[in-house]
Amino acid sequence: MARTELRPLIKLRSTAGTGHTYVTRKNRRNSPDRLVLRKYDPIVRRHVTYREDR
C-alpha cells in the first residue's frame, strides 16, 4: 500500500540533549518541512522543543 509513502514514521528527538525520542507519523503533503513541536521530556522533567530526526 502507499500508506507509508504519504504518512511516514518519523522520530522526534529532544533538543535538551537527553536523547529522548517520540515516534509519530506526519503527512508529507501538508508539512514537507521538518516538524518542530514542544513536548514533555521526562528526563529533564519539563517541556522542551522536539525536532524531526531523519
N, C-alpha and C positions, 0 to 999 in steps of 0.2 A: 504494500500500500504506500501511498505518497504521504502518509501522515507524518513520518519522521522528517521529511524534507521541509514541510511548511512549519511545523512546530517542533524544532529540535530540542533535546535536553541540553540545558546549559548549567554551568556551575557558577554560583555567586560566591566570590571569595572576599573575606573581611579585609578592610584596609587598615585595621588596627594591628596587623602583623601577627595575629594569633594562629592563622592557618585554618580557621573555622570556615566551613562552606555550607551553603544551601544549594539544593538541586531543584530546578524548576523548568518549565517549558516557556517558550516565547514564540510569538507569531512574527516571522521574518518580514512579512509584507507590511505590517503596521509599525514595527520598530526594527529597522535594519541596522541601527547603530547599536553599540554596546549598551547593555542595560545597567543602570545605576539605581539602587534602592537603599533606603535606610531601614535596617533590620536589627534585631536584637542579637548581640554576641554574648553567649553565656559564659565565655571565658573571662572577658573583662566586665561582664555584668552591666552593660549599658548598650544603648542603640548607637550603631556606627554605620558608615557607608559601606555597602557591598557593591563590588563591580563585577561585571561579567568576565569570567576567565575562560580563555579558549585553549 
